[in-house]
Amino acid sequence: MAKVLIVGAGAAGLMAAGAAVRQGHQVTVLEHMDKPGQKILVTGKGRCNVTNDCPAEEFLRHVRTNPRFLYSSLGAFPPAKTMELFEGLGVELKVERGRRVFPVSDKAEEIRQALLRYAQDAELVHDGAKKLLLEEVTPEPEAAPAAPENPRHPKKKKAGPALRCIGVRGTSGREYRADAVLVATGGGGYPTTRPPRGVFSLPAMATGWRSRPGTPLWSRCPVWSVL
């Protein structure tokens, strides 16, 4: 059993928490908002378009930007499994025009409550995240080359030390240590639900990386997960 720390209790964070708990891990989720999964409530005009009732291959054809990023995720968890998960959590679903899937209740709150039930065995802590806690990984000694290095074709040197994430420092000042850390803080699409500056720039504080305003962390951050 590993200690898993998840930063962000949105849809992605709650899904990850539920999955990790079911694999036997001890899970802690940090969330800076008073209500976890708040952004779910504004999806699908308040109804939450859960997924589309179609094969993963067809789903990917309609992804406008970088569909290859989703290949492995949709291969492991296609739309059919998403529907099966929510139905198993007690949510009755319906398929509308364009094969869009919504809860029969037409209430995004029902989806939020289902995800909270899915992750109920994880510890939810009301705290933001200010900085990743990183430690340098000691590299294994390299074997001596069999032949002298050719000066015309020198071996490329690694840029800087390898780092391993061992936890997070919260906005409260408390440190959370874990064997695995997953950052699921999302982007800044909605002013009322976007993470505050200290949370949204979390990877920047740890790595020197910078994002454009409104850019989701997962799309550009080089250190977003070590889970």
C-alpha atoms as a printed R data frame, in Angstrom:
    type eleno elety resid chain resno       x      y       z
1   ATOM     1    CA   MET     A     1   0.000  0.000   0.000
2   ATOM     2    CA   ALA     A     2   1.366  3.398  -1.012
3   ATOM     3    CA   LYS     A     3   0.569  6.847   0.386
4   ATOM     4    CA   VAL     A     4  -0.949  8.826  -2.483
5   ATOM     5    CA   LEU     A     5  -1.451 12.598  -2.430
6   ATOM     6    CA   ILE     A     6  -3.811 14.205  -4.946
7   ATOM     7    CA   VAL     A     7  -3.914 17.987  -5.354
8   ATOM     8    CA   GLY     A     8  -7.360 19.081  -6.488
9   ATOM     9    CA   ALA     A     9 -10.779 17.565  -5.762
10  ATOM    10    CA   GLY     A    10 -12.373 18.290  -9.104
11  ATOM    11    CA   ALA     A    11 -13.703 15.588 -11.414
12  ATOM    12    CA   ALA     A    12 -10.198 14.342 -12.289
13  ATOM    13    CA   GLY     A    13  -8.971 14.394  -8.684
14  ATOM    14    CA   LEU     A    14 -12.025 12.560  -7.351
15  ATOM    15    CA   MET     A    15 -11.822  9.945 -10.103
16  ATOM    16    CA   ALA     A    16  -8.133  9.406  -9.363
17  ATOM    17    CA   ALA     A    17  -8.816  9.189  -5.633
18  ATOM    18    CA   GLY     A    18 -11.530  6.574  -6.077
19  ATOM    19    CA   ALA     A    19  -9.359  4.511  -8.417
20  ATOM    20    CA   ALA     A    20  -6.344  4.649  -6.079
21  ATOM    21    CA   VAL     A    21  -8.437  3.666  -3.045
22  ATOM    22    CA   ARG     A    22  -9.744  0.641  -4.942
23  ATOM    23    CA   GLN     A    23  -6.160 -0.417  -5.599
24  ATOM    24    CA   GLY     A    24  -5.557 -0.518  -1.863
25  ATOM    25    CA   HIS     A    25  -3.689  2.771  -1.444
26  ATOM    26    CA   GLN     A    26  -3.984  5.338   1.351
27  ATOM    27    CA   VAL     A    27  -5.215  8.500  -0.362
28  ATOM    28    CA   THR     A    28  -5.274 12.147   0.713
29  ATOM    29    CA   VAL     A    29  -6.885 14.819  -1.469
30  ATOM    30    CA   LEU     A    30  -6.161 18.539  -1.051
31  ATOM    31    CA   GLU     A    31  -8.841 21.013  -2.144
32  ATOM    32    CA   HIS     A    32  -8.738 24.780  -1.641
33  ATOM    33    CA   MET     A    33 -12.420 25.384  -2.405
34  ATOM    34    CA   ASP     A    34 -15.109 24.945   0.259
35  ATOM    35    CA   LYS     A    35 -17.039 22.607  -2.028
36  ATOM    36    CA   PRO     A    36 -15.129 19.853  -3.916
37  ATOM    37    CA   GLY     A    37 -16.050 19.295  -7.556
38  ATOM    38    CA   GLN     A    38 -17.560 22.764  -7.877
39  ATOM    39    CA   LYS     A    39 -16.646 23.165 -11.543
40  ATOM    40    CA   ILE     A    40 -18.762 20.096 -12.369
41  ATOM    41    CA   LEU     A    41 -21.851 22.169 -11.554
42  ATOM    42    CA   VAL     A    42 -21.282 24.551 -14.483
43  ATOM    43    CA   THR     A    43 -20.674 21.850 -17.120
44  ATOM    44    CA   GLY     A    44 -23.300 21.145 -19.751
45  ATOM    45    CA   LYS     A    45 -25.194 24.308 -18.726
46  ATOM    46    CA   GLY     A    46 -25.708 22.844 -15.290
47  ATOM    47    CA   ARG     A    47 -26.674 19.371 -16.552
48  ATOM    48    CA   CYS     A    48 -23.163 17.853 -16.985
49  ATOM    49    CA   ASN     A    49 -22.510 16.205 -20.349
50  ATOM    50    CA   VAL     A    50 -20.876 13.107 -18.836
51  ATOM    51    CA   THR     A    51 -19.539 11.601 -22.073
52  ATOM    52    CA   ASN     A    52 -20.662 10.582 -25.561
53  ATOM    53    CA   ASP     A    53 -22.154  7.183 -26.276
54  ATOM    54    CA   CYS     A    54 -19.695  6.130 -28.985
55  ATOM    55    CA   PRO     A    55 -16.528  4.044 -29.415
56  ATOM    56    CA   ALA     A    56 -13.248  5.575 -28.267
57  ATOM    57    CA   GLU     A    57 -12.012  5.818 -31.878
58  ATOM    58    CA   GLU     A    58 -14.985  7.962 -32.888
59  ATOM    59    CA   PHE     A    59 -14.663 10.045 -29.721
60  ATOM    60    CA   LEU     A    60 -11.042 10.855 -30.591
61  ATOM    61    CA   ARG     A    61 -11.978 12.012 -34.097
62  ATOM    62    CA   HIS     A    62 -13.964 14.849 -32.532
63  ATOM    63    CA   VAL     A    63 -11.225 16.022 -30.165
64  ATOM    64    CA   ARG     A    64 -10.076 19.308 -31.699
65  ATOM    65    CA   THR     A    65  -6.647 19.686 -30.089
66  ATOM    66    CA   ASN     A    66  -4.023 16.963 -29.687
67  ATOM    67    CA   PRO     A    67  -6.248 13.847 -29.600
68  ATOM    68    CA   ARG     A    68  -3.149 11.640 -29.331
69  ATOM    69    CA   PHE     A    69  -2.791 12.879 -25.748
70  ATOM    70    CA   LEU     A    70  -5.946 10.897 -24.909
71  ATOM    71    CA   TYR     A    71  -5.124  7.646 -26.741
72  ATOM    72    CA   SER     A    72  -3.949  5.655 -23.730
73  ATOM    73    CA   SER     A    73  -6.597  7.083 -21.384
74  ATOM    74    CA   LEU     A    74  -9.530  6.322 -23.684
75  ATOM    75    CA   GLY     A    75  -8.031  2.955 -24.581
76  ATOM    76    CA   ALA     A    76  -8.052  1.968 -20.916
77  ATOM    77    CA   PHE     A    77 -11.303  3.725 -19.997
78  ATOM    78    CA   PRO     A    78 -13.585  4.302 -23.035
79  ATOM    79    CA   PRO     A    79 -16.946  6.102 -22.878
80  ATOM    80    CA   ALA     A    80 -18.786  2.819 -22.277
81  ATOM    81    CA   LYS     A    81 -16.850  2.301 -19.036
82  ATOM    82    CA   THR     A    82 -17.596  5.864 -17.972
83  ATOM    83    CA   MET     A    83 -21.307  5.195 -18.371
84  ATOM    84    CA   GLU     A    84 -20.973  1.882 -16.552
85  ATOM    85    CA   LEU     A    85 -19.172  3.577 -13.653
86  ATOM    86    CA   PHE     A    86 -21.831  6.234 -13.089
87  ATOM    87    CA   GLU     A    87 -24.694  3.787 -13.477
88  ATOM    88    CA   GLY     A    88 -22.965  1.603 -10.886
89  ATOM    89    CA   LEU     A    89 -22.872  4.640  -8.598
90  ATOM    90    CA   GLY     A    90 -26.647  4.966  -8.900
91  ATOM    91    CA   VAL     A    91 -26.871  7.632 -11.628
92  ATOM    92    CA   GLU     A    92 -29.520  6.957 -14.260
93  ATOM    93    CA   LEU     A    93 -28.266  8.177 -17.660
94  ATOM    94    CA   LYS     A    94 -29.897  9.170 -20.950
95  ATOM    95    CA   VAL     A    95 -28.551  9.730 -24.471
96  ATOM    96    CA   GLU     A    96 -29.597 12.863 -26.344
97  ATOM    97    CA   ARG     A    97 -28.965 14.387 -29.769
98  ATOM    98    CA   GLY     A    98 -25.405 13.884 -30.937
99  ATOM    99    CA   ARG     A    99 -25.174 10.874 -28.593
100 ATOM   100    CA   ARG     A   100 -24.423 13.162 -25.679
101 ATOM   101    CA   VAL     A   101 -24.899 11.482 -22.311
102 ATOM   102    CA   PHE     A   102 -26.592 13.320 -19.409
103 ATOM   103    CA   PRO     A   103 -28.064 12.275 -16.076
104 ATOM   104    CA   VAL     A   104 -31.818 11.699 -16.356
105 ATOM   105    CA   SER     A   105 -32.280 14.242 -13.573
106 ATOM   106    CA   ASP     A   106 -30.597 16.932 -15.749
107 ATOM   107    CA   LYS     A   107 -28.663 17.963 -12.631
108 ATOM   108    CA   ALA     A   108 -24.860 18.173 -12.573
109 ATOM   109    CA   GLU     A   109 -25.064 17.942  -8.779
110 ATOM   110    CA   GLU     A   110 -25.993 14.262  -9.140
111 ATOM   111    CA   ILE     A   111 -22.705 13.619 -10.949
112 ATOM   112    CA   ARG     A   112 -20.772 15.535  -8.294
113 ATOM   113    CA   GLN     A   113 -22.391 13.502  -5.524
114 ATOM   114    CA   ALA     A   114 -21.616 10.265  -7.378
115 ATOM   115    CA   LEU     A   115 -17.927 11.177  -7.628
116 ATOM   116    CA   LEU     A   116 -17.864 12.066  -3.931
117 ATOM   117    CA   ARG     A   117 -19.276  8.609  -3.149
118 ATOM   118    CA   TYR     A   118 -16.685  7.032  -5.430
119 ATOM   119    CA   ALA     A   119 -13.872  8.770  -3.498
120 ATOM   120    CA   GLN     A   120 -15.475  8.595  -0.050
121 ATOM   121    CA   ASP     A   121 -12.731  6.395   1.435
122 ATOM   122    CA   ALA     A   122 -10.054  8.999   0.626
123 ATOM   123    CA   GLU     A   123  -9.209 11.707   3.164
124 ATOM   124    CA   LEU     A   124 -10.349 15.112   1.901
125 ATOM   125    CA   VAL     A   125  -8.358 18.023   3.377
126 ATOM   126    CA   HIS     A   126  -9.398 21.672   2.952
127 ATOM   127    CA   ASP     A   127  -6.045 23.206   1.985
128 ATOM   128    CA   GLY     A   128  -4.444 24.607  -1.135
129 ATOM   129    CA   ALA     A   129  -1.022 23.714  -2.521
130 ATOM   130    CA   LYS     A   130   1.791 26.217  -2.677
131 ATOM   131    CA   LYS     A   131   4.875 24.250  -3.669
132 ATOM   132    CA   LEU     A   132   5.967 20.802  -4.753
133 ATOM   133    CA   LEU     A   133   8.496 19.165  -2.446
134 ATOM   134    CA   LEU     A   134  11.240 17.749  -4.628
135 ATOM   135    CA   GLU     A   135  14.332 15.744  -3.842
136 ATOM   136    CA   GLU     A   136  17.236 14.882  -6.080
137 ATOM   137    CA   VAL     A   137  17.465 11.299  -7.260
138 ATOM   138    CA   THR     A   138  20.946  9.832  -7.005
139 ATOM   139    CA   PRO     A   139  21.815  8.537 -10.495
140 ATOM   140    CA   GLU     A   140  23.138  5.036 -10.927
141 ATOM   141    CA   PRO     A   141  26.832  4.971 -11.837
142 ATOM   142    CA   GLU     A   142  27.361  4.602 -15.573
143 ATOM   143    CA   ALA     A   143  29.476  1.788 -16.885
144 ATOM   144    CA   ALA     A   144  32.800  2.761 -18.430
145 ATOM   145    CA   PRO     A   145  32.537  3.093 -22.234
146 ATOM   146    CA   ALA     A   146  33.910  0.198 -24.223
147 ATOM   147    CA   ALA     A   147  35.681  2.607 -26.570
148 ATOM   148    CA   PRO     A   148  36.991  6.185 -26.155
149 ATOM   149    CA   GLU     A   149  34.454  8.910 -26.889
150 ATOM   150    CA   ASN     A   150  34.599 10.314 -30.401
151 ATOM   151    CA   PRO     A   151  35.239 14.086 -30.048
152 ATOM   152    CA   ARG     A   152  33.250 14.701 -33.245
153 ATOM   153    CA   HIS     A   153  30.205 13.026 -31.743
154 ATOM   154    CA   PRO     A   154  30.290 13.702 -27.999
155 ATOM   155    CA   LYS     A   155  27.731 12.006 -25.805
156 ATOM   156    CA   LYS     A   156  24.865 14.283 -24.853
157 ATOM   157    CA   LYS     A   157  24.853 15.317 -21.218
158 ATOM   158    CA   LYS     A   158  21.670 15.319 -19.169
159 ATOM   159    CA   ALA     A   159  20.257 18.775 -18.411
160 ATOM   160    CA   GLY     A   160  20.328 19.055 -14.632
161 ATOM   161    CA   PRO     A   161  19.653 16.502 -11.899
162 ATOM   162    CA   ALA     A   162  16.728 14.084 -11.883
163 ATOM   163    CA   LEU     A   163  14.081 15.079  -9.341
164 ATOM   164    CA   ARG     A   164  11.426 13.086  -7.508
165 ATOM   165    CA   CYS     A   165   8.315 14.609  -5.978
166 ATOM   166    CA   ILE     A   166   7.860 13.563  -2.344
167 ATOM   167    CA   GLY     A   167   4.959 15.793  -1.371
168 ATOM   168    CA   VAL     A   168   3.458 19.275  -1.297
169 ATOM   169    CA   ARG     A   169   3.618 22.317   0.961
170 ATOM   170    CA   GLY     A   170   0.091 23.589   1.502
171 ATOM   171    CA   THR     A   171  -1.013 27.201   1.534
172 ATOM   172    CA   SER     A   172  -1.560 26.673   5.264
173 ATOM   173    CA   GLY     A   173   2.169 25.967   5.636
174 ATOM   174    CA   ARG     A   174   1.605 22.299   6.436
175 ATOM   175    CA   GLU     A   175   3.669 19.747   4.526
176 ATOM   176    CA   TYR     A   176   2.061 16.634   3.072
177 ATOM   177    CA   ARG     A   177   4.435 13.768   2.281
178 ATOM   178    CA   ALA     A   178   3.566 10.864   0.018
179 ATOM   179    CA   ASP     A   179   4.993  8.039  -2.069
180 ATOM   180    CA   ALA     A   180   3.164  9.332  -5.141
181 ATOM   181    CA   VAL     A   181   1.787 12.780  -6.009
182 ATOM   182    CA   LEU     A   182  -0.805 13.671  -8.627
183 ATOM   183    CA   VAL     A   183  -1.533 17.304  -9.509
184 ATOM   184    CA   ALA     A   184  -5.106 17.689 -10.798
185 ATOM   185    CA   THR     A   185  -5.700 21.423 -10.375
186 ATOM   186    CA   GLY     A   186  -7.128 21.975 -13.849
187 ATOM   187    CA   GLY     A   187  -7.153 25.247 -15.724
188 ATOM   188    CA   GLY     A   188  -8.508 28.765 -15.268
189 ATOM   189    CA   GLY     A   189 -11.537 28.663 -17.540
190 ATOM   190    CA   TYR     A   190 -14.090 29.873 -15.001
191 ATOM   191    CA   PRO     A   191 -13.236 32.910 -12.816
192 ATOM   192    CA   THR     A   192 -15.361 31.651  -9.905
193 ATOM   193    CA   THR     A   193 -13.819 28.171  -9.834
194 ATOM   194    CA   ARG     A   194 -10.244 28.659 -11.065
195 ATOM   195    CA   PRO     A   195  -7.466 27.890  -8.587
196 ATOM   196    CA   PRO     A   196  -5.935 30.919  -6.834
197 ATOM   197    CA   ARG     A   197  -2.556 32.129  -8.050
198 ATOM   198    CA   GLY     A   198  -0.591 30.138  -5.484
199 ATOM   199    CA   VAL     A   199  -2.221 26.894  -6.615
200 ATOM   200    CA   PHE     A   200  -2.373 27.487 -10.365
201 ATOM   201    CA   SER     A   201   1.337 28.295 -10.570
202 ATOM   202    CA   LEU     A   202   2.308 25.284  -8.455
203 ATOM   203    CA   PRO     A   203   4.568 23.580 -11.045
204 ATOM   204    CA   ALA     A   204   6.139 26.940 -11.871
205 ATOM   205    CA   MET     A   205   7.181 27.366  -8.257
206 ATOM   206    CA   ALA     A   206   8.786 23.946  -8.260
207 ATOM   207    CA   THR     A   207  10.417 23.874 -11.678
208 ATOM   208    CA   GLY     A   208  10.766 27.395 -13.030
209 ATOM   209    CA   TRP     A   209   8.188 26.575 -15.728
210 ATOM   210    CA   ARG     A   210   5.698 29.261 -16.765
211 ATOM   211    CA   SER     A   211   2.293 28.968 -18.403
212 ATOM   212    CA   ARG     A   212   0.140 31.376 -20.353
213 ATOM   213    CA   PRO     A   213  -2.913 32.611 -18.397
214 ATOM   214    CA   GLY     A   214  -5.817 30.209 -18.793
215 ATOM   215    CA   THR     A   215  -3.664 27.282 -19.931
216 ATOM   216    CA   PRO     A   216  -4.494 23.957 -18.221
217 ATOM   217    CA   LEU     A   217  -1.577 22.633 -16.202
218 ATOM   218    CA   TRP     A   218  -1.707 19.150 -17.703
219 ATOM   219    CA   SER     A   219  -1.198 20.414 -21.258
220 ATOM   220    CA   ARG     A   220   2.149 22.167 -20.733
221 ATOM   221    CA   CYS     A   221   3.663 21.207 -17.381
222 ATOM   222    CA   PRO     A   222   6.727 18.915 -17.448
223 ATOM   223    CA   VAL     A   223   6.249 17.748 -13.860
224 ATOM   224    CA   TRP     A   224   2.564 17.124 -13.331
225 ATOM   225    CA   SER     A   225   2.443 13.569 -12.071
226 ATOM   226    CA   VAL     A   226   4.652 10.890 -10.617
227 ATOM   227    CA   LEU     A   227   1.815  8.506  -9.818
